[in-house]
């Protein structure tokens, strides 16, 4: 009887290990495919200077807003 219990426990452990490995493989494949999608996006290849250019264009508008507020206060 104890032999059957030991066999059952061993089979349970082996089965859970195999299921865990299969799940890890599937999730690893999904993760690799998602990271490849991010790497091939056009926005990922854009130069970082574009962001600086956009930020510099926003500064005159901010200065005009401040001037408008000051003129309303006078």
Secondary structure as UniProt FT lines:
FT   HELIX           2..39
FT   HELIX           42..45
FT   HELIX           49..73
//
